[in-house]
Amino acid sequence: MDSPSLIRKTAADLRVPPNWQDFGGERRAFSWDAARAGMAGLAGGGINIAYEAVERQARTLAGKTAFRFLSRSGPARDIGYGELARLTARFANVLRGLGVGKGDRLFVLAGRIPELYVAVLGSLRNGTVVSPLFSAFGPEPIATRVNLGAGRVLVTTDALYARKVAQWRDRMPTLEHVLLVAEEGGGTAVPGTLDLAALMAVAGDECPVTPTAAEDMALLHFTSGTTGTPKGAVHVHGAVVTHQATGRYALDLHGDDTFWCTADPGWVTGTSYGIIAPLLHGVTSIIDREEFDAERWYGILQEQAVTVWYTAPTAIRMLMKAGADIPRRYRFPQLRFIASVGEPLNPEAVRWGKEVLGLPIHDNWWQTETGGIMIANTPAFDIKPGSMGRPLPGIEAAIVKRQENGTVTVVDEPDVEGELALKAGWPSMFRGYLNAEERYRKCFAGDWYLTGDLARRDADGYYWFVGRADDVIKSAGHLIGPFEVESALMEHPAVAEAGVIGKPDPVVGEVVKAFVSLKAGFAADEALRMELLGHARKRLGAAVAPKEIAFLPALPRTRSGKIMRRLLKARELGLPEGDVSTLEAGA
Ligand code: AMP
């Protein structure tokens, strides 16, 4: 199918020779074993993400900038590969001094400050399992995740500790050490915490990498499902082979690139591609501490001479909304490759890239569970705007239909909607949901990992996103579990029941909307609505809390008592209600 809107790759799009151009040939020639053999590896046959990303690179790139941190409050701070190796060694020594070692769990709750990056890589170096948390989470999501992950150590800032952790500390019984970064002048002399800078100052620069095997747990990324608590997706050190391969194929990273991944490490993109992949390719990464601002972002692309940019549809739509006048004041001659992930990228956005930035935007698809990019638009083929692209080398994808007996059938014909599935076995595939073996098992049918996304594949092998098979919400690229939001609302004394949906939004994809019915004696008025919005925001944090709350006398439930979010959504959007045969009478 040669769609009229096809964006052909021209010489102008490829300002330097790309890493690959022969899609079919590269896919045929590729093997994960060969990719694994191309990594340095540890003496004795192990593999360690921090060794590959930092220690090995520091031998040849010691003086080169690994990360350049930008913020409004001061000059840029550059950390070179050599300095990063020393800092991560120091951090590992700090952990060793506290008796924290291989397999122990460490959480990081911080904005995009250097200490976050040092803590993540230092933990990996020490064999300590690390879980970065989004700093816009409220106290409840933080405590839930630390408890699920049995966190022994938390690295955070004075300000975040005071606001989000201190009063909940006694609800996190596994947490033994809190290492504080003095960020906002609050100081670190806080009872029950340790001053990270003081510990780092006396730690040694030498610290051998803890020998880890490919299957040893490295990272824990929490993701949301429709029901129950968040799921802790377990990732292993061997995942680094996928980080390396996808940095090459999907982001086209070259050693002399200046790369900007705008994702926060609290989400998997910000770790796999905001920390690990660029280091593996020896590039310089830009890290901006500030939140989105159109003028600032164009300024960064220009001033930092960014060559490869990995961002998200919400950000692109916000740039589009900010208008064409701002980018006219900037020049981006170095920019040569743009990619985007996390939510559907509208075809207009792909074309906007070409018009305004001079380059099309390459959408790609993956999820927390896959650990790395699976399906992508790449330099190796033309773009069909609106498509997520094609499976990368080493990845076998299919559209499948679930059968009642738990198996799946693969749909061979093109243009049929079904569930997107991936053949299990790529190195960065999650190895479990922490303490939830049954939930993990349910994600597989035979060799196929079932992604929970609905999609179709066209005759040229391009995949098109259709929607989620479940009720999870994607807001500004962040996956939000309705259950977590409903539970927080239910904790308010006025709330009898709560049902939460994603309401389509032209900029952020979906906004979180809650429907609430009240207990007897409470009036459904504006004051209570504001109180509930405030209550949810305080508990959950701005990233997760509902933006809208509507009162209903009762929520539609199935006869077995489950809130029918699907129906709430259909009614909200004025769509047909579909099959309501299981609806409780009167709802
Ligand atoms: P997360 O695990 O938070 O990274 O979210 C993964 C989910 O985001 C996927 O299962 C999809 O539903 C959605 N997603 C990721 N990338 C894309 C994309 N390029 N197009 C459409 N949806 C996407």
Residues whose N, C-alpha, C, O or C-beta is under 5 A from the ligand:
A	BS01	AMP	T223 V341 G342 E343 P344 L345 D363 N364 W365 W366 Q367 T368 E369 M388 T451 D453 F465 G477 L479
